[in-house]
Structure formats: structure tokens, C-alpha cells
Amino acid sequence: MSQTAKSAEPAPTYDAWLVDLDGTLYWNTGVRLAMAVELAVGGWRVAGRLKRFRHEQEALRAEKDVIPGDPFVQQLERTAAALGLPREELERDVRHWMIQKPSRYLSWFRRKELIDEIRKFRANGGRTALVSDYPATEKLAALAVSELFDIVVASGETDGPRRLKPDPDGYLRASQALGVAPAQCLVVGDREDADGAAARAAGMGFRLVS
């Protein structure tokens, strides 16, 4: 006797997409290679500072008892203290080499298909937010996608998250600001250990971009 094939369950639908920036809206590898060349040519003085700054972000990400605050400021303070630098000098280097200079390369490595999906989702009535562990406004402008997001929740910017991913704070702030329940939000990101873990902690769906 033949068996009737079981129909596949339909994919869940969501009212809002909460999208990560670095590595999600563009391919990180290409930008990192371009910046490696820039640093080798004219940025050798700051390479160690940037490496320590990234180290402090991963350390903050892993800490369970960190005091809530602006993670970008906390990274600057911890890095400046570790290296014996004025915080203002370090911040100039970080913004120049990690935000302003990389922005010139972002359009070369845009994830066009994903960006088109986000545009279509919005055209069909979906709400969108950008949630980032780094300042995001300049990079969104460089990618020419600022208009695709109703709100931006980014570390180092007004109303940013108080903890880094995998803490769900940034995504929950975005959900609340959009007026969409967490269960109706889909997180789109490139890190299972950060975006994915934060989505699960927030009770949201997750889509891994690789």
C-alpha cells in the first residue's frame, strides 16, 4: 500500500527582521584583506591598539557579570588603561581605522541578495532594525542601505545596547522600539555564538548568514 508523502511544514513568518551589520550585510573577509593592506602601508603604529581593542570586545562578550553600560565606551576605557593611552587618542584611532577607512570598501562587498530580500520584506509591510556591537550609522551610509531600517541599535550610538551579544539586550531593545513581540522577530546574523545565542535568549527566530 502506498503511503502519502507528508507535506513539509511551512516556514514561520515574522513581522520584523533584526539584522546584524558586520559580516552580515557585507562579506567581512574582503574588507579585512583591504584593511590589512592599509595597515601594513600606513597603520603599523596603531595595529597593536586595534588588536587589543578587539580583544577587549571578546572579553566583554564572554563576561557574565559585566556592569551594564555602553560597550563601545567600556572597550575604549579598558584598552586605553591596558596600553597606557589617553582614551581620546585611542578613540580617534579606532574610529579612523575601524569605521571611517573600512567604509570606503563596504560597497565592494555588499551582500546584494540579502539586501534585496530586506527591501522586499519591507515592501510587503515588514519592520526592520539594525542591531550592531559597533557604531553603525557611517557604515550603513557607505553601504547605501540606511533607508532599509526603521531603527538602529548600535554600540557607541544613542540608545545603543547596554551589553554585547550574546546578551539579548540589543535585540530586545529593537523589538520594543518597533512594537513587535520577540516571538515575531527574526534575527539575521553571521555568528551563531553571538547573534544566534542572543536570538535564542530573546525568544526570537534566527537565520545564519554565511
Rosetta constraint file for C-alpha pairs under 8 A:
AtomPair CA 13 CA 184 HARMONIC 7.67 0.50
AtomPair CA 14 CA 126 HARMONIC 7.91 0.50
AtomPair CA 14 CA 184 HARMONIC 4.83 0.50
AtomPair CA 14 CA 185 HARMONIC 5.59 0.50
AtomPair CA 14 CA 186 HARMONIC 6.24 0.50
AtomPair CA 15 CA 126 HARMONIC 5.43 0.50
AtomPair CA 15 CA 127 HARMONIC 6.33 0.50
AtomPair CA 15 CA 180 HARMONIC 6.99 0.50
AtomPair CA 15 CA 184 HARMONIC 5.42 0.50
AtomPair CA 15 CA 185 HARMONIC 6.15 0.50
AtomPair CA 16 CA 126 HARMONIC 5.54 0.50
AtomPair CA 16 CA 127 HARMONIC 4.52 0.50
AtomPair CA 16 CA 128 HARMONIC 5.44 0.50
AtomPair CA 16 CA 129 HARMONIC 7.78 0.50
AtomPair CA 16 CA 180 HARMONIC 6.88 0.50
AtomPair CA 16 CA 184 HARMONIC 6.51 0.50
AtomPair CA 16 CA 185 HARMONIC 4.79 0.50
AtomPair CA 16 CA 186 HARMONIC 6.27 0.50
AtomPair CA 17 CA 126 HARMONIC 7.48 0.50
AtomPair CA 17 CA 127 HARMONIC 6.46 0.50
AtomPair CA 17 CA 128 HARMONIC 4.94 0.50
AtomPair CA 17 CA 129 HARMONIC 6.53 0.50
AtomPair CA 17 CA 185 HARMONIC 5.70 0.50
AtomPair CA 17 CA 186 HARMONIC 4.79 0.50
AtomPair CA 17 CA 187 HARMONIC 5.89 0.50
AtomPair CA 17 CA 188 HARMONIC 6.90 0.50
AtomPair CA 18 CA 128 HARMONIC 5.80 0.50
AtomPair CA 18 CA 129 HARMONIC 4.80 0.50
AtomPair CA 18 CA 130 HARMONIC 5.83 0.50
AtomPair CA 18 CA 131 HARMONIC 6.48 0.50
AtomPair CA 18 CA 171 HARMONIC 6.91 0.50
AtomPair CA 18 CA 174 HARMONIC 7.31 0.50
AtomPair CA 18 CA 175 HARMONIC 8.00 0.50
AtomPair CA 18 CA 185 HARMONIC 6.81 0.50
AtomPair CA 18 CA 186 HARMONIC 6.00 0.50
AtomPair CA 18 CA 187 HARMONIC 4.73 0.50
AtomPair CA 18 CA 188 HARMONIC 6.12 0.50
AtomPair CA 19 CA 24 HARMONIC 7.67 0.50
AtomPair CA 19 CA 128 HARMONIC 7.46 0.50
AtomPair CA 19 CA 129 HARMONIC 6.14 0.50
AtomPair CA 19 CA 130 HARMONIC 4.87 0.50
AtomPair CA 19 CA 131 HARMONIC 5.86 0.50
AtomPair CA 19 CA 187 HARMONIC 5.85 0.50
AtomPair CA 19 CA 188 HARMONIC 4.75 0.50
AtomPair CA 19 CA 189 HARMONIC 6.20 0.50
AtomPair CA 20 CA 24 HARMONIC 5.86 0.50
AtomPair CA 20 CA 25 HARMONIC 7.32 0.50
AtomPair CA 20 CA 130 HARMONIC 5.91 0.50
AtomPair CA 20 CA 131 HARMONIC 5.18 0.50
AtomPair CA 20 CA 132 HARMONIC 5.54 0.50
AtomPair CA 20 CA 187 HARMONIC 7.74 0.50
AtomPair CA 20 CA 188 HARMONIC 6.18 0.50
AtomPair CA 20 CA 189 HARMONIC 5.03 0.50
AtomPair CA 20 CA 190 HARMONIC 7.54 0.50
AtomPair CA 20 CA 195 HARMONIC 7.55 0.50
AtomPair CA 21 CA 25 HARMONIC 5.35 0.50
AtomPair CA 21 CA 26 HARMONIC 7.51 0.50
AtomPair CA 21 CA 130 HARMONIC 6.87 0.50
AtomPair CA 21 CA 131 HARMONIC 7.03 0.50
AtomPair CA 21 CA 132 HARMONIC 5.89 0.50
AtomPair CA 21 CA 136 HARMONIC 7.40 0.50
AtomPair CA 21 CA 189 HARMONIC 7.68 0.50
AtomPair CA 22 CA 26 HARMONIC 6.57 0.50
AtomPair CA 22 CA 27 HARMONIC 7.84 0.50
AtomPair CA 22 CA 28 HARMONIC 6.68 0.50
AtomPair CA 22 CA 132 HARMONIC 7.62 0.50
AtomPair CA 23 CA 27 HARMONIC 5.14 0.50
AtomPair CA 23 CA 28 HARMONIC 4.71 0.50
AtomPair CA 23 CA 189 HARMONIC 7.74 0.50
AtomPair CA 23 CA 190 HARMONIC 5.92 0.50
AtomPair CA 24 CA 111 HARMONIC 7.52 0.50
AtomPair CA 24 CA 188 HARMONIC 7.56 0.50
AtomPair CA 24 CA 189 HARMONIC 5.52 0.50
AtomPair CA 24 CA 190 HARMONIC 5.37 0.50
AtomPair CA 24 CA 209 HARMONIC 6.26 0.50
AtomPair CA 24 CA 210 HARMONIC 7.81 0.50
AtomPair CA 25 CA 110 HARMONIC 6.05 0.50
AtomPair CA 25 CA 111 HARMONIC 5.44 0.50
AtomPair CA 25 CA 114 HARMONIC 7.18 0.50
AtomPair CA 25 CA 115 HARMONIC 6.99 0.50
AtomPair CA 26 CA 106 HARMONIC 6.67 0.50
AtomPair CA 26 CA 109 HARMONIC 5.27 0.50
AtomPair CA 26 CA 110 HARMONIC 4.27 0.50
AtomPair CA 26 CA 111 HARMONIC 5.01 0.50
AtomPair CA 27 CA 31 HARMONIC 7.12 0.50
AtomPair CA 27 CA 109 HARMONIC 5.51 0.50
AtomPair CA 27 CA 110 HARMONIC 6.68 0.50
AtomPair CA 27 CA 111 HARMONIC 6.84 0.50
AtomPair CA 28 CA 32 HARMONIC 6.04 0.50
AtomPair CA 28 CA 109 HARMONIC 7.94 0.50
AtomPair CA 29 CA 33 HARMONIC 6.21 0.50
AtomPair CA 30 CA 34 HARMONIC 6.31 0.50
AtomPair CA 30 CA 109 HARMONIC 6.70 0.50
AtomPair CA 31 CA 35 HARMONIC 6.14 0.50
AtomPair CA 31 CA 102 HARMONIC 6.63 0.50
AtomPair CA 31 CA 105 HARMONIC 6.17 0.50
AtomPair CA 31 CA 106 HARMONIC 6.75 0.50
AtomPair CA 31 CA 109 HARMONIC 7.30 0.50
AtomPair CA 32 CA 36 HARMONIC 5.99 0.50
AtomPair CA 33 CA 37 HARMONIC 6.53 0.50
AtomPair CA 34 CA 38 HARMONIC 6.49 0.50
AtomPair CA 34 CA 105 HARMONIC 7.56 0.50
AtomPair CA 35 CA 39 HARMONIC 6.03 0.50
AtomPair CA 35 CA 101 HARMONIC 7.87 0.50
AtomPair CA 35 CA 102 HARMONIC 6.60 0.50
AtomPair CA 36 CA 40 HARMONIC 6.11 0.50
AtomPair CA 37 CA 41 HARMONIC 6.21 0.50
AtomPair CA 38 CA 42 HARMONIC 6.02 0.50
AtomPair CA 38 CA 43 HARMONIC 6.50 0.50
AtomPair CA 39 CA 43 HARMONIC 3.88 0.50
AtomPair CA 39 CA 44 HARMONIC 5.54 0.50
AtomPair CA 39 CA 46 HARMONIC 7.99 0.50
AtomPair CA 39 CA 47 HARMONIC 6.72 0.50
AtomPair CA 40 CA 44 HARMONIC 5.75 0.50
AtomPair CA 43 CA 47 HARMONIC 6.25 0.50
AtomPair CA 44 CA 48 HARMONIC 7.87 0.50
AtomPair CA 46 CA 50 HARMONIC 6.30 0.50
AtomPair CA 46 CA 93 HARMONIC 7.03 0.50
AtomPair CA 47 CA 51 HARMONIC 6.22 0.50
AtomPair CA 48 CA 52 HARMONIC 6.19 0.50
AtomPair CA 49 CA 53 HARMONIC 6.15 0.50
AtomPair CA 49 CA 79 HARMONIC 7.65 0.50
AtomPair CA 49 CA 83 HARMONIC 7.72 0.50
AtomPair CA 49 CA 90 HARMONIC 7.58 0.50
AtomPair CA 50 CA 54 HARMONIC 6.26 0.50
AtomPair CA 50 CA 94 HARMONIC 6.63 0.50
AtomPair CA 50 CA 98 HARMONIC 7.98 0.50
AtomPair CA 51 CA 55 HARMONIC 6.22 0.50
AtomPair CA 52 CA 56 HARMONIC 6.20 0.50
AtomPair CA 52 CA 79 HARMONIC 6.31 0.50
AtomPair CA 53 CA 57 HARMONIC 6.51 0.50
AtomPair CA 53 CA 75 HARMONIC 6.32 0.50
AtomPair CA 53 CA 76 HARMONIC 7.00 0.50
AtomPair CA 53 CA 79 HARMONIC 5.64 0.50
AtomPair CA 54 CA 58 HARMONIC 6.54 0.50
AtomPair CA 55 CA 59 HARMONIC 6.21 0.50
AtomPair CA 56 CA 60 HARMONIC 6.06 0.50
AtomPair CA 56 CA 75 HARMONIC 5.72 0.50
AtomPair CA 56 CA 78 HARMONIC 7.01 0.50
AtomPair CA 56 CA 79 HARMONIC 6.67 0.50
AtomPair CA 57 CA 61 HARMONIC 6.05 0.50
AtomPair CA 57 CA 71 HARMONIC 7.87 0.50
AtomPair CA 57 CA 75 HARMONIC 6.08 0.50
AtomPair CA 58 CA 62 HARMONIC 6.26 0.50
AtomPair CA 59 CA 63 HARMONIC 6.34 0.50
AtomPair CA 60 CA 66 HARMONIC 7.07 0.50
AtomPair CA 60 CA 71 HARMONIC 7.79 0.50
AtomPair CA 60 CA 75 HARMONIC 7.81 0.50
AtomPair CA 60 CA 164 HARMONIC 7.22 0.50
AtomPair CA 61 CA 163 HARMONIC 7.87 0.50
AtomPair CA 61 CA 164 HARMONIC 5.54 0.50
AtomPair CA 61 CA 165 HARMONIC 6.35 0.50
AtomPair CA 61 CA 166 HARMONIC 6.92 0.50
AtomPair CA 68 CA 162 HARMONIC 5.11 0.50
AtomPair CA 68 CA 163 HARMONIC 5.87 0.50
AtomPair CA 69 CA 73 HARMONIC 7.96 0.50
AtomPair CA 69 CA 74 HARMONIC 7.34 0.50
AtomPair CA 69 CA 161 HARMONIC 7.92 0.50
AtomPair CA 69 CA 162 HARMONIC 4.67 0.50
AtomPair CA 69 CA 163 HARMONIC 6.72 0.50
AtomPair CA 70 CA 74 HARMONIC 6.32 0.50
AtomPair CA 70 CA 155 HARMONIC 6.29 0.50
AtomPair CA 70 CA 156 HARMONIC 6.34 0.50
AtomPair CA 70 CA 160 HARMONIC 7.09 0.50
AtomPair CA 70 CA 161 HARMONIC 6.79 0.50
AtomPair CA 70 CA 162 HARMONIC 5.26 0.50
AtomPair CA 70 CA 163 HARMONIC 7.17 0.50
AtomPair CA 71 CA 75 HARMONIC 6.06 0.50
AtomPair CA 71 CA 133 HARMONIC 7.72 0.50
AtomPair CA 71 CA 155 HARMONIC 6.08 0.50
AtomPair CA 71 CA 156 HARMONIC 7.14 0.50
AtomPair CA 71 CA 161 HARMONIC 7.63 0.50
AtomPair CA 71 CA 162 HARMONIC 6.42 0.50
AtomPair CA 71 CA 163 HARMONIC 6.08 0.50
AtomPair CA 71 CA 164 HARMONIC 6.52 0.50
AtomPair CA 72 CA 76 HARMONIC 6.33 0.50
AtomPair CA 72 CA 133 HARMONIC 7.76 0.50
AtomPair CA 72 CA 134 HARMONIC 6.86 0.50
AtomPair CA 72 CA 155 HARMONIC 5.57 0.50
AtomPair CA 72 CA 156 HARMONIC 4.99 0.50
AtomPair CA 73 CA 77 HARMONIC 6.14 0.50
AtomPair CA 73 CA 156 HARMONIC 6.71 0.50
AtomPair CA 74 CA 78 HARMONIC 6.06 0.50
AtomPair CA 75 CA 79 HARMONIC 5.94 0.50
AtomPair CA 76 CA 80 HARMONIC 5.89 0.50
AtomPair CA 76 CA 87 HARMONIC 6.35 0.50
AtomPair CA 76 CA 90 HARMONIC 7.02 0.50
AtomPair CA 76 CA 91 HARMONIC 6.64 0.50
AtomPair CA 77 CA 81 HARMONIC 6.08 0.50
AtomPair CA 77 CA 87 HARMONIC 6.29 0.50
AtomPair CA 78 CA 82 HARMONIC 6.14 0.50
AtomPair CA 79 CA 83 HARMONIC 6.15 0.50
AtomPair CA 80 CA 84 HARMONIC 5.64 0.50
AtomPair CA 80 CA 85 HARMONIC 4.77 0.50
AtomPair CA 80 CA 86 HARMONIC 6.17 0.50
AtomPair CA 80 CA 87 HARMONIC 5.39 0.50
AtomPair CA 80 CA 90 HARMONIC 6.55 0.50
AtomPair CA 81 CA 85 HARMONIC 6.58 0.50
AtomPair CA 85 CA 89 HARMONIC 7.07 0.50
AtomPair CA 85 CA 90 HARMONIC 6.74 0.50
AtomPair CA 86 CA 90 HARMONIC 6.49 0.50
AtomPair CA 87 CA 91 HARMONIC 6.08 0.50
AtomPair CA 88 CA 92 HARMONIC 6.30 0.50
AtomPair CA 89 CA 93 HARMONIC 6.50 0.50
AtomPair CA 90 CA 94 HARMONIC 6.16 0.50
AtomPair CA 91 CA 95 HARMONIC 6.02 0.50
AtomPair CA 92 CA 96 HARMONIC 5.99 0.50
AtomPair CA 93 CA 97 HARMONIC 5.91 0.50
AtomPair CA 93 CA 98 HARMONIC 7.97 0.50
AtomPair CA 94 CA 98 HARMONIC 5.37 0.50
AtomPair CA 94 CA 99 HARMONIC 7.25 0.50
AtomPair CA 95 CA 99 HARMONIC 5.03 0.50
AtomPair CA 95 CA 100 HARMONIC 6.16 0.50
AtomPair CA 96 CA 100 HARMONIC 4.94 0.50
AtomPair CA 96 CA 101 HARMONIC 5.97 0.50
AtomPair CA 97 CA 101 HARMONIC 5.36 0.50
AtomPair CA 97 CA 102 HARMONIC 6.91 0.50
AtomPair CA 98 CA 102 HARMONIC 6.13 0.50
AtomPair CA 99 CA 103 HARMONIC 6.15 0.50
AtomPair CA 99 CA 135 HARMONIC 7.70 0.50
AtomPair CA 99 CA 138 HARMONIC 7.26 0.50
AtomPair CA 99 CA 139 HARMONIC 6.98 0.50
AtomPair CA 100 CA 104 HARMONIC 7.42 0.50
AtomPair CA 100 CA 138 HARMONIC 7.43 0.50
AtomPair CA 100 CA 139 HARMONIC 8.00 0.50
AtomPair CA 101 CA 105 HARMONIC 7.91 0.50
AtomPair CA 102 CA 106 HARMONIC 6.67 0.50
AtomPair CA 103 CA 107 HARMONIC 7.90 0.50
AtomPair CA 103 CA 138 HARMONIC 7.33 0.50
AtomPair CA 103 CA 139 HARMONIC 5.58 0.50
AtomPair CA 103 CA 142 HARMONIC 5.65 0.50
AtomPair CA 103 CA 143 HARMONIC 7.87 0.50
AtomPair CA 104 CA 142 HARMONIC 6.89 0.50
AtomPair CA 105 CA 109 HARMONIC 7.16 0.50
AtomPair CA 106 CA 110 HARMONIC 6.29 0.50
AtomPair CA 106 CA 139 HARMONIC 7.50 0.50
AtomPair CA 106 CA 142 HARMONIC 6.55 0.50
AtomPair CA 106 CA 143 HARMONIC 5.96 0.50
AtomPair CA 107 CA 142 HARMONIC 6.63 0.50
AtomPair CA 107 CA 143 HARMONIC 5.18 0.50
AtomPair CA 107 CA 144 HARMONIC 7.89 0.50
AtomPair CA 110 CA 115 HARMONIC 7.98 0.50
AtomPair CA 110 CA 143 HARMONIC 6.96 0.50
AtomPair CA 111 CA 115 HARMONIC 6.22 0.50
AtomPair CA 112 CA 116 HARMONIC 6.05 0.50
AtomPair CA 113 CA 117 HARMONIC 6.24 0.50
AtomPair CA 114 CA 118 HARMONIC 6.27 0.50
AtomPair CA 115 CA 119 HARMONIC 6.25 0.50
AtomPair CA 115 CA 145 HARMONIC 7.92 0.50
AtomPair CA 116 CA 120 HARMONIC 6.19 0.50
AtomPair CA 117 CA 121 HARMONIC 6.06 0.50
AtomPair CA 118 CA 122 HARMONIC 6.25 0.50
AtomPair CA 118 CA 148 HARMONIC 7.19 0.50
AtomPair CA 119 CA 123 HARMONIC 6.23 0.50
AtomPair CA 119 CA 148 HARMONIC 6.43 0.50
AtomPair CA 120 CA 124 HARMONIC 6.33 0.50
AtomPair CA 121 CA 125 HARMONIC 6.67 0.50
AtomPair CA 121 CA 126 HARMONIC 5.32 0.50
AtomPair CA 121 CA 127 HARMONIC 7.96 0.50
AtomPair CA 122 CA 126 HARMONIC 4.52 0.50
AtomPair CA 122 CA 127 HARMONIC 6.19 0.50
AtomPair CA 122 CA 128 HARMONIC 7.29 0.50
AtomPair CA 122 CA 148 HARMONIC 7.52 0.50
AtomPair CA 127 CA 149 HARMONIC 7.73 0.50
AtomPair CA 127 CA 150 HARMONIC 6.78 0.50
AtomPair CA 127 CA 178 HARMONIC 7.14 0.50
AtomPair CA 128 CA 148 HARMONIC 7.19 0.50
AtomPair CA 128 CA 149 HARMONIC 5.05 0.50
AtomPair CA 128 CA 150 HARMONIC 5.56 0.50
AtomPair CA 128 CA 151 HARMONIC 7.17 0.50
AtomPair CA 128 CA 178 HARMONIC 7.92 0.50
AtomPair CA 129 CA 149 HARMONIC 5.09 0.50
AtomPair CA 129 CA 150 HARMONIC 5.66 0.50
AtomPair CA 129 CA 151 HARMONIC 4.96 0.50
AtomPair CA 129 CA 152 HARMONIC 5.74 0.50
AtomPair CA 129 CA 153 HARMONIC 7.38 0.50
AtomPair CA 129 CA 174 HARMONIC 6.29 0.50
AtomPair CA 129 CA 178 HARMONIC 7.84 0.50
AtomPair CA 130 CA 149 HARMONIC 6.26 0.50
AtomPair CA 130 CA 151 HARMONIC 6.47 0.50
AtomPair CA 130 CA 152 HARMONIC 4.77 0.50
AtomPair CA 130 CA 153 HARMONIC 6.08 0.50
AtomPair CA 130 CA 154 HARMONIC 7.58 0.50
AtomPair CA 131 CA 152 HARMONIC 6.13 0.50
AtomPair CA 131 CA 153 HARMONIC 4.80 0.50
AtomPair CA 131 CA 154 HARMONIC 5.63 0.50
AtomPair CA 131 CA 170 HARMONIC 6.27 0.50
AtomPair CA 131 CA 171 HARMONIC 6.57 0.50
AtomPair CA 131 CA 174 HARMONIC 7.34 0.50
AtomPair CA 132 CA 136 HARMONIC 6.65 0.50
AtomPair CA 132 CA 153 HARMONIC 6.44 0.50
AtomPair CA 132 CA 154 HARMONIC 4.62 0.50
AtomPair CA 132 CA 155 HARMONIC 6.37 0.50
AtomPair CA 132 CA 170 HARMONIC 7.79 0.50
AtomPair CA 133 CA 154 HARMONIC 5.85 0.50
AtomPair CA 133 CA 155 HARMONIC 4.98 0.50
AtomPair CA 133 CA 161 HARMONIC 7.81 0.50
AtomPair CA 133 CA 164 HARMONIC 6.04 0.50
AtomPair CA 133 CA 165 HARMONIC 7.23 0.50
AtomPair CA 134 CA 154 HARMONIC 5.93 0.50
AtomPair CA 134 CA 155 HARMONIC 4.95 0.50
AtomPair CA 134 CA 156 HARMONIC 6.52 0.50
AtomPair CA 135 CA 154 HARMONIC 5.40 0.50
AtomPair CA 135 CA 155 HARMONIC 5.45 0.50
AtomPair CA 135 CA 156 HARMONIC 5.24 0.50
AtomPair CA 135 CA 157 HARMONIC 6.07 0.50
AtomPair CA 136 CA 140 HARMONIC 6.12 0.50
AtomPair CA 136 CA 152 HARMONIC 7.68 0.50
AtomPair CA 136 CA 154 HARMONIC 6.02 0.50
AtomPair CA 137 CA 141 HARMONIC 6.38 0.50
AtomPair CA 137 CA 146 HARMONIC 7.61 0.50
AtomPair CA 137 CA 152 HARMONIC 7.79 0.50
AtomPair CA 138 CA 142 HARMONIC 6.27 0.50
AtomPair CA 139 CA 143 HARMONIC 6.17 0.50
AtomPair CA 140 CA 144 HARMONIC 6.10 0.50
AtomPair CA 140 CA 145 HARMONIC 5.55 0.50
AtomPair CA 140 CA 146 HARMONIC 5.14 0.50
AtomPair CA 141 CA 145 HARMONIC 6.32 0.50
AtomPair CA 141 CA 146 HARMONIC 5.61 0.50
AtomPair CA 145 CA 149 HARMONIC 7.72 0.50
AtomPair CA 150 CA 178 HARMONIC 7.79 0.50
AtomPair CA 151 CA 174 HARMONIC 7.37 0.50
AtomPair CA 151 CA 177 HARMONIC 7.79 0.50
AtomPair CA 151 CA 178 HARMONIC 7.75 0.50
AtomPair CA 152 CA 160 HARMONIC 7.99 0.50
AtomPair CA 152 CA 174 HARMONIC 7.76 0.50
AtomPair CA 153 CA 157 HARMONIC 7.55 0.50
AtomPair CA 153 CA 158 HARMONIC 7.91 0.50
AtomPair CA 153 CA 159 HARMONIC 6.45 0.50
AtomPair CA 153 CA 160 HARMONIC 4.77 0.50
AtomPair CA 153 CA 161 HARMONIC 6.46 0.50
AtomPair CA 153 CA 170 HARMONIC 6.38 0.50
AtomPair CA 153 CA 173 HARMONIC 7.48 0.50
AtomPair CA 153 CA 174 HARMONIC 6.49 0.50
AtomPair CA 154 CA 158 HARMONIC 7.72 0.50
AtomPair CA 154 CA 159 HARMONIC 7.60 0.50
AtomPair CA 154 CA 160 HARMONIC 4.61 0.50
AtomPair CA 154 CA 161 HARMONIC 6.39 0.50
AtomPair CA 154 CA 170 HARMONIC 7.73 0.50
AtomPair CA 155 CA 160 HARMONIC 4.89 0.50
AtomPair CA 155 CA 161 HARMONIC 5.79 0.50
AtomPair CA 155 CA 162 HARMONIC 7.77 0.50
AtomPair CA 156 CA 160 HARMONIC 6.56 0.50
AtomPair CA 160 CA 170 HARMONIC 7.02 0.50
AtomPair CA 161 CA 169 HARMONIC 5.87 0.50
AtomPair CA 161 CA 170 HARMONIC 4.51 0.50
AtomPair CA 161 CA 173 HARMONIC 7.30 0.50
AtomPair CA 162 CA 169 HARMONIC 6.65 0.50
AtomPair CA 162 CA 170 HARMONIC 7.33 0.50
AtomPair CA 163 CA 167 HARMONIC 6.15 0.50
AtomPair CA 163 CA 169 HARMONIC 6.27 0.50
AtomPair CA 163 CA 170 HARMONIC 7.35 0.50
AtomPair CA 164 CA 169 HARMONIC 7.71 0.50
AtomPair CA 164 CA 170 HARMONIC 7.58 0.50
AtomPair CA 165 CA 169 HARMONIC 7.74 0.50
AtomPair CA 165 CA 170 HARMONIC 7.56 0.50
AtomPair CA 165 CA 194 HARMONIC 5.04 0.50
AtomPair CA 165 CA 195 HARMONIC 6.38 0.50
AtomPair CA 165 CA 197 HARMONIC 7.77 0.50
AtomPair CA 165 CA 198 HARMONIC 5.83 0.50
AtomPair CA 166 CA 193 HARMONIC 6.82 0.50
AtomPair CA 166 CA 194 HARMONIC 4.35 0.50
AtomPair CA 166 CA 195 HARMONIC 6.22 0.50
AtomPair CA 166 CA 196 HARMONIC 7.60 0.50
AtomPair CA 166 CA 197 HARMONIC 5.32 0.50
AtomPair CA 166 CA 198 HARMONIC 4.30 0.50
AtomPair CA 167 CA 197 HARMONIC 7.81 0.50
AtomPair CA 167 CA 198 HARMONIC 5.36 0.50
AtomPair CA 167 CA 201 HARMONIC 7.39 0.50
AtomPair CA 168 CA 172 HARMONIC 6.02 0.50
AtomPair CA 168 CA 198 HARMONIC 4.48 0.50
AtomPair CA 168 CA 199 HARMONIC 6.56 0.50
AtomPair CA 168 CA 201 HARMONIC 5.97 0.50
AtomPair CA 168 CA 202 HARMONIC 5.44 0.50
AtomPair CA 169 CA 173 HARMONIC 6.05 0.50
AtomPair CA 170 CA 174 HARMONIC 6.30 0.50
AtomPair CA 171 CA 175 HARMONIC 6.14 0.50
AtomPair CA 171 CA 187 HARMONIC 7.90 0.50
AtomPair CA 171 CA 198 HARMONIC 7.53 0.50
AtomPair CA 171 CA 199 HARMONIC 7.36 0.50
AtomPair CA 171 CA 202 HARMONIC 7.26 0.50
AtomPair CA 172 CA 176 HARMONIC 6.14 0.50
AtomPair CA 172 CA 182 HARMONIC 7.04 0.50
AtomPair CA 172 CA 202 HARMONIC 6.53 0.50
AtomPair CA 173 CA 177 HARMONIC 6.08 0.50
AtomPair CA 174 CA 178 HARMONIC 6.11 0.50
AtomPair CA 175 CA 179 HARMONIC 6.11 0.50
AtomPair CA 175 CA 180 HARMONIC 5.34 0.50
AtomPair CA 175 CA 181 HARMONIC 6.36 0.50
AtomPair CA 175 CA 182 HARMONIC 6.03 0.50
AtomPair CA 175 CA 185 HARMONIC 7.13 0.50
AtomPair CA 176 CA 180 HARMONIC 6.38 0.50
AtomPair CA 176 CA 181 HARMONIC 7.36 0.50
AtomPair CA 180 CA 184 HARMONIC 6.50 0.50
AtomPair CA 180 CA 185 HARMONIC 7.03 0.50
AtomPair CA 181 CA 185 HARMONIC 6.86 0.50
AtomPair CA 182 CA 202 HARMONIC 6.57 0.50
AtomPair CA 182 CA 203 HARMONIC 5.94 0.50
AtomPair CA 182 CA 204 HARMONIC 5.40 0.50
AtomPair CA 183 CA 203 HARMONIC 5.76 0.50
AtomPair CA 183 CA 204 HARMONIC 5.03 0.50
AtomPair CA 183 CA 205 HARMONIC 7.13 0.50
AtomPair CA 184 CA 204 HARMONIC 6.95 0.50
AtomPair CA 184 CA 205 HARMONIC 7.85 0.50
AtomPair CA 185 CA 204 HARMONIC 5.48 0.50
AtomPair CA 185 CA 205 HARMONIC 6.31 0.50
AtomPair CA 186 CA 199 HARMONIC 7.90 0.50
AtomPair CA 186 CA 204 HARMONIC 5.85 0.50
AtomPair CA 186 CA 205 HARMONIC 4.54 0.50
AtomPair CA 186 CA 206 HARMONIC 5.49 0.50
AtomPair CA 186 CA 207 HARMONIC 7.10 0.50
AtomPair CA 187 CA 195 HARMONIC 7.12 0.50
AtomPair CA 187 CA 196 HARMONIC 7.57 0.50
AtomPair CA 187 CA 199 HARMONIC 6.10 0.50
AtomPair CA 187 CA 204 HARMONIC 6.79 0.50
AtomPair CA 187 CA 205 HARMONIC 5.97 0.50
AtomPair CA 187 CA 206 HARMONIC 4.72 0.50
AtomPair CA 187 CA 207 HARMONIC 6.17 0.50
AtomPair CA 188 CA 195 HARMONIC 7.52 0.50
AtomPair CA 188 CA 206 HARMONIC 6.02 0.50
AtomPair CA 188 CA 207 HARMONIC 4.91 0.50
AtomPair CA 188 CA 208 HARMONIC 6.19 0.50
AtomPair CA 188 CA 209 HARMONIC 6.91 0.50
AtomPair CA 189 CA 195 HARMONIC 5.54 0.50
AtomPair CA 189 CA 196 HARMONIC 7.28 0.50
AtomPair CA 189 CA 206 HARMONIC 7.72 0.50
AtomPair CA 189 CA 207 HARMONIC 6.54 0.50
AtomPair CA 189 CA 208 HARMONIC 5.44 0.50
AtomPair CA 189 CA 209 HARMONIC 5.67 0.50
AtomPair CA 190 CA 195 HARMONIC 7.03 0.50
AtomPair CA 190 CA 208 HARMONIC 5.45 0.50
AtomPair CA 190 CA 209 HARMONIC 4.72 0.50
AtomPair CA 190 CA 210 HARMONIC 5.86 0.50
AtomPair CA 191 CA 195 HARMONIC 5.39 0.50
AtomPair CA 191 CA 196 HARMONIC 6.45 0.50
AtomPair CA 191 CA 208 HARMONIC 7.02 0.50
AtomPair CA 191 CA 209 HARMONIC 7.93 0.50
AtomPair CA 192 CA 196 HARMONIC 4.33 0.50
AtomPair CA 192 CA 197 HARMONIC 6.33 0.50
AtomPair CA 192 CA 208 HARMONIC 6.83 0.50
AtomPair CA 193 CA 197 HARMONIC 5.48 0.50
AtomPair CA 194 CA 198 HARMONIC 6.00 0.50
AtomPair CA 195 CA 199 HARMONIC 6.05 0.50
AtomPair CA 195 CA 206 HARMONIC 7.84 0.50
AtomPair CA 196 CA 200 HARMONIC 6.31 0.50
AtomPair CA 196 CA 206 HARMONIC 5.90 0.50
AtomPair CA 196 CA 207 HARMONIC 7.75 0.50
AtomPair CA 196 CA 208 HARMONIC 7.41 0.50
AtomPair CA 197 CA 201 HARMONIC 6.20 0.50
AtomPair CA 198 CA 202 HARMONIC 6.15 0.50
AtomPair CA 199 CA 203 HARMONIC 6.18 0.50
AtomPair CA 199 CA 204 HARMONIC 4.94 0.50
AtomPair CA 199 CA 205 HARMONIC 6.28 0.50
AtomPair CA 199 CA 206 HARMONIC 6.06 0.50
AtomPair CA 200 CA 204 HARMONIC 5.75 0.50
AtomPair CA 200 CA 205 HARMONIC 7.05 0.50
AtomPair CA 200 CA 206 HARMONIC 7.57 0.50
